[in-house]
Amino acid sequence: MKRILVIIPSLALTLPTTALAEAFDRPIPQPQTEAAEFWFFVGSVALILSLVAVQMLVSRR
C-alpha cells in the first residue's frame, strides 16, 4: 500500500510533462545523389543475377 502511495504522485508529476512535449517536425527528404543511384543500380543487378542463379539451380532438378 505504501508503494502505491509513492508511485501515484510520481506518475501524476510526470504525465503533464509529456503533454507539453515539442511538436513533431517532419524530416525534409534529401535529394538522391549520383552515388546512391549507382549503388541502387549495383544492388538491382546483383538481385537479378541471384534470381537467375536460383532459377538455374532449381531447373536442374
N, C-alpha and C positions, 0 to 999 in steps of 0.2 A: 504494500500500500504506500509506503514511503517513497519507493521508486517512482510510482505513478505520479505522486505529487511533485516530484522533482522533474520528471520528463515533460509533463503538460505545460508548465510555464516556459520551459526552454523551447518547446515547439511553437508556442504562441509568440515567442520573440523572433523566431527565425522565419515564420511564414510571411509576415508583412514585408520582409526584405526581398523576398522573391517576387512579390508583386511590384516592387519598384525597380525591377530589372530594366536594363537598357534595351531599347528596341532593336530588333534584328536588322542588320544591314546586309542586303543581298550582295554576294560577291559579283564583281564585274568580270565577265568572261574575257580571257586574254585571246588575242588573235593567234591563229595557228601559224607556227613558224615553218620554214622550209625543212629544218631538221626533224620536226615532228612528222611532217608529211613523208619524209624519207623513211623514217623508222616504221611508220604505219605501212608503207609500201613493202618494206622488208618483211614485216610480220605477216602481211597478207600473202605474200609469195610463199613464205615458209608454211603457212597454214594450208595453202593449196597443194604444195608439194607433199606435205604429210598426209593429206587426204588421198592423194593419188597413190602414195606408197601403201597406205592401208587397204585401198581398193585392190591393188595388185596382189597383196598378201592374202586377202580374203578370197579373191577369184581363183587362186591356185588350188584351193581345196577341191 
